[in-house]
Amino acid sequence: MPEEHDLFECVKCGHRNKKGAAACARCTWPFSREAWKTTTLRLRRITLDTGCINAKGRNPDLNILENWAQTRQIEFQRTDAMLKELKGEHRVQKAFSLPPQPKLFTLDVSVLGGPAVLAGPDMSVELRQILFPTASPLTENQKRDVEHLFHHVRTGGDLFVTLNPNDFIEHGRQDALRLVGIWVVTPQQAVELLKEAHGWQ
């Protein structure tokens, strides 16, 4: 029987898995790149970080993702934090055209089968430790980064796509997040992963 400190909760279903597992034993959500080939779950809901508002269409990988969103192969979502950060009329206008993340299911308010989703785990402390382990206090930008990722997890997003590798990917952050089932990727990595997971060209 594994010790308590050797277990962690799947961000998708809450099942307690042993650290180092390739995928969730209950729902098959991947914790490793290889597990995308065997998961029964569909990679669909994409949370965009603020920097990924491709207002002028200059990023070729974001262009590919946008085409897939237009054909409903994937679904873009934005956090409320994005609207707090954005500047520039065209970027703000494009951000407002994206659907917001779904609301969390509330007893006696939400309806079964409606648009609200069950809340994922509250990982605010863990996310802060992974992203900014030595920052005290957090800057406003760092708080917003944690807020973006927090709401991505709480609303059950599949991929978090960012053009900010310094805060989300480098220095082992991407690997530390992936090991608990949080997939943070660049637009190029998102395109590669979606092609691999779904066999798209």
KAPEPE-V221240 format. One record per run of one state. SS is the DSSP state (A for helix, B for strand, O for the rest). FROM is the first residue (numbers start at 1). LEN is the number of residues. Records with the same first field share a line. If there is no record, write none. Layout:
SS->FROM-LEN  FROM-LEN
//
This chain:
O->1-3  10-6  19-4  24-6  31-2  38-7  49-1  53-7  71-4  79-1  86-3  98-2  101-3  105-12  118-6  132-8  155-4  162-3  169-4  179-4  186-1  199-3
A->4-3  33-5  50-3  60-11  80-6  89-9  124-8  140-15  165-4  173-6  187-12
B->7-3  16-3  23-1  30-1  45-4  75-4  100-1  104-1  117-1  159-3  183-3
//
